[in-house]
Amino acid sequence: MRGPQNRYVWFWVFVGLFAIGLALFTYVPLAWSVWLSFYDAHNTVTPTEFVGLDNYTEILSDPSFTSSLTTFAVFSLFIVPATYALSLSLALMVHRLRFAQAFFRSVFFLPTACSYVVAAIIWKLSVFNGVRYGLANTVLDWFGGSGIAWLSTTRPPWYWLVIVTVRLWLQAGFYMVILLAGLQRIPPALYEAAAVDGARPGWQVFRHITFPQLRATSVAVVLLLVVNAFQAFDEFYNLLSTSGGYPPYARPPLVYLYYAALGQGQNLGLGSAGAVILALIIAVVTVVQARWFGLGRRED
């Protein structure tokens, strides 16, 4: 149990508390959610009536749940490539700086420390406020434009601009740091060899050297972006919900599950079934992406 030279003891000293917390606050709730999904659990977390797959059948036949999955697809279609492109651009810019690199790296990373709830409220009340005093409408007024009700206009769906920009501001700096670490791992000898061979700096070097060398890092970033898009909740809920409830549009899966499990009906069994389905979708998408991009495959 103690291992040679008490190595096992020290392992559990450093890892034990984290492992206990992970089990209590992650694995036990996950197992409990799977168990609840097979029961009629209205207003209780200790149900007794077994219903089998009825909760899964009900939620998969609910148009609101399938619509929420469509919302996720639209959101990920915007946010994944936009965040990757912005993060990569910032990483390239910071990597090429010859002075104050640490300062700019910190500045771009700083929004990551901001709460999603706080950022959503700032975006809602100050930047994209639907009244004339909001920052976005003030800028439009300078150029002779009329004010826009950003969060309630569905044709065109201006609310996507608000949701995507707040997520970009919050997470671009985090992925910039990951890509910056990948850039710093590229051997300088490759660029020197390319210069000797006559490669022109700029797009040609980026296309044939920099981007291929970032392949593994880029795959990891894209996987994290897709998983985080599935888990979007705070910005949607705090931007679009009002005293009258949540609008029928732009409702991602976690917002739907929140109202299903904690709304008026408090159907925890139905919400748990939706959570299990969402977890399986995330797992399948992650595995497919990893296999497609060859994550973990030995480099040639």
MISE-389916 format. One line per 3 residues: for each residue x, y, z of C-alpha. Coordinates in steps of 0.5 Angstrom, whole numbers, plus 500, padded with zeros to 3 digits. Each point is the difference from the previous one (the first is absolute). Layout:
<nodes>
X/Y/Z | ...
</nodes>
This chain:
<nodes>
500/500/500 | 506/505/502 | 504/498/494
508/500/499 | 502/506/504 | 493/502/502
499/503/493 | 493/498/500 | 498/503/507
503/507/497 | 496/499/494 | 493/499/504
503/506/504 | 500/505/494 | 494/497/496
496/497/505 | 496/506/502 | 499/502/492
498/493/499 | 494/500/505 | 498/507/498
499/497/493 | 497/494/502 | 495/504/504
498/506/496 | 501/496/493 | 499/493/499
495/499/506 | 495/505/497 | 502/497/493
498/493/502 | 494/503/504 | 497/504/494
501/493/496 | 496/497/505 | 494/505/500
500/500/493 | 496/493/500 | 495/502/506
494/505/500 | 504/505/504 | 495/506/501
502/505/506 | 505/495/503 | 507/497/499
498/493/503 | 494/497/496 | 497/494/500
496/499/494 | 504/496/495 | 498/503/493
506/497/495 | 501/503/494 | 494/505/500
504/506/502 | 505/499/494 | 494/499/495
496/506/503 | 506/505/500 | 502/497/493
493/502/497 | 500/507/503 | 501/505/494
503/505/505 | 506/495/502 | 501/498/493
500/508/498 | 505/501/506 | 505/495/497
499/504/493 | 501/507/504 | 507/496/503
502/499/492 | 499/507/498 | 504/503/506
505/495/499 | 500/502/493 | 502/507/502
504/499/506 | 505/495/498 | 503/502/494
500/508/502 | 503/498/507 | 505/496/497
502/505/494 | 500/506/505 | 504/496/505
505/498/495 | 501/507/498 | 501/502/507
505/495/501 | 504/501/493 | 500/508/502
503/499/507 | 505/495/498 | 503/505/495
500/505/505 | 507/502/502 | 498/504/506
495/500/505 | 498/493/498 | 498/498/508
496/507/500 | 496/498/494 | 499/493/502
497/502/506 | 496/505/498 | 496/495/495
500/495/505 | 497/504/505 | 492/500/498
501/492/501 | 500/502/508 | 493/503/499
494/497/502 | 495/498/494 | 494/503/504
504/506/501 | 502/501/493 | 493/498/497
497/506/505 | 505/505/497 | 498/498/493
493/500/502 | 500/507/504 | 505/504/497
503/497/493 | 494/498/496 | 494/503/504
494/501/496 | 499/507/502 | 503/506/497
506/500/505 | 503/494/499 | 507/500/497
498/496/494 | 494/505/498 | 504/506/502
505/498/495 | 495/499/495 | 497/507/501
507/503/499 | 499/497/493 | 493/502/499
497/493/501 | 494/498/504 | 500/497/507
499/492/500 | 497/496/505 | 506/495/500
497/494/505 | 493/500/497 | 500/501/493
500/493/496 | 500/503/493 | 505/501/499
503/496/506 | 504/505/503 | 500/496/507
505/496/497 | 505/506/499 | 500/501/508
500/493/502 | 506/498/495 | 504/507/502
500/499/507 | 502/492/500 | 506/503/495
502/505/505 | 500/495/506 | 503/494/497
505/502/494 | 506/502/505 | 500/493/503
500/497/494 | 505/505/497 | 505/498/506
499/492/498 | 502/502/493 | 506/505/502
503/494/504 | 499/496/493 | 504/505/496
505/500/505 | 501/493/499 | 502/501/493
507/499/499 | 503/506/497 | 505/496/495
493/499/496 | 500/507/498 | 507/501/499
500/494/495 | 494/503/497 | 504/506/499
506/497/497 | 495/496/495 | 497/507/498
493/500/503 | 497/507/501 | 498/502/507
493/501/501 | 494/496/498 | 505/494/496
504/499/507 | 494/500/504 | 496/495/495
506/495/499 | 503/500/507 | 497/504/505
493/497/499 | 502/493/499 | 504/500/506
494/503/504 | 496/494/498 | 500/496/507
498/506/504 | 495/503/495 | 496/493/501
500/501/507 | 498/507/500 | 494/498/495
498/494/505 | 500/505/506 | 496/505/496
495/495/498 | 499/497/507 | 499/507/503
495/502/494 | 496/494/503 | 500/502/507
498/508/498 | 495/502/505 | 502/506/504
501/505/494 | 493/498/497 | 496/500/507
503/507/502 | 499/503/494 | 493/498/497
496/498/506 | 496/505/503 | 495/501/506
495/497/495 | 504/494/499 | 505/497/494
498/502/493 | 498/494/495 | 506/501/496
508/499/501 | 498/495/506 | 507/495/500
499/493/503 | 502/502/507 | 495/506/501
495/495/498 | 502/495/505 | 500/505/505
493/502/499 | 498/493/499 | 503/498/507
499/506/504 | 495/503/497 | 492/500/502
500/493/499 | 506/498/503 | 501/493/496
507/498/502 | 499/493/497 | 499/504/493
505/505/501 | 505/494/502 | 498/496/494
502/506/496 | 506/501/503 | 502/493/499
499/501/492 | 504/506/500 | 506/497/503
499/494/495 | 500/505/495 | 506/504/502
504/493/501 | 498/498/493 | 502/507/497
507/500/504 | 502/493/498 | 498/501/493
503/507/499 | 507/496/504 | 500/495/495
498/504/494 | 506/505/502 | 505/494/502
500/503/507 | 506/496/503 | 502/497/494
508/499/499 | 503/506/496 | 504/498/494
</nodes>
